[in-house]
Amino acid sequence: MADLFDSVEQFIHIVNREGRYSENSVNAFRRDLAVLERFLRDRDVSDWAAVDETLARTFPARLFQRGQSPRTIQRMLSSCRKFFDHLLGQKAVGLNPFVGISAPKAARKLPHTLSVDDLSALLEDDVSRDSPAIMLRDWAMLELFYSSGLRLSELASFDIDTVDFQERQVRVMGKGGKERIVPVGSKACKAVRKWLDRRPELAAEGEEALFVNIRGGRLSPRGIQYRLSQWARRKGFGQHVHPHALRHSFASHLLESSGDLRAVQEMLGHSDISTTQIYTHLDFQHLANVFDRAHPRARKKTTDAG
């Protein structure tokens, strides 16, 4: 076992001498390789040359079982690859068994969505012709977000001619310069029209942005986030409402109602349908209710057989 330790110390010494890595990185190498040493010691492995691909694959799997995050495991594997490259250079091993080994994937987080009732409360039309222009602006932004499933950056980039009221649609420039056409609901059209009537009160001369700040220029994504947070607080929402919660809610509600995954993919502007599939999580109670109503073997008989 001393040979394992000595090889690691030699590697650490060389890395320190080369000066290519920060002190934190060198300390991480030392910690990560100490974990690998313990793993091998538990399996009575006393020679680096005995570490094969099977052991290399078992190592991250065991770390994951013990609660290490995928990111931490990936860092540890990187340390192991660098160390075995060193051993290869020293002709102490014949191959690097950690090449091509990756960390287990993290469970994908489900996006936060709002219920239909929460959305109705958030978007409730309590603005009037006499409301401040800034309130009409915020209402229009929120309606557009939810109506068309927009990204924050997309909404911030809209100009005054972006919304086509006649066709009730909006031309969106998405990620990678990909353009898509998305429908706009009647309530969003109404809200945007009301805002456009009052927009001259805030907009600087010649400003093309659809949504402007109190200085007359284009409202930034950060500014939109702040205004949504203020709106939600005014509506009595205790939770933080991020703009993307409206996009996620749009996708989830639309998919739940239509079941058309491909159409939702197109409206969201996802290049890969696997990205859209995360929205296929439906409320379990909703599924259970559908099952009880529709499945021939689930419907209860009016009388018990006896």
PyMOL commands that set and color helices and strands:
alter all, ss='L'
color gray80, all
select helices_A, chain A and resi 2-18+23-41+48-50+53-65+70-89+116-122+133-148+152-156+175-177+186-201+221-234+243-258+261-268+273-280+284-294
alter helices_A, ss='H'
color red, helices_A
select strands_A, chain A and resi 163-164+169-173+179-183
alter strands_A, ss='S'
color yellow, strands_A
deselect
rebuild
show_as cartoon
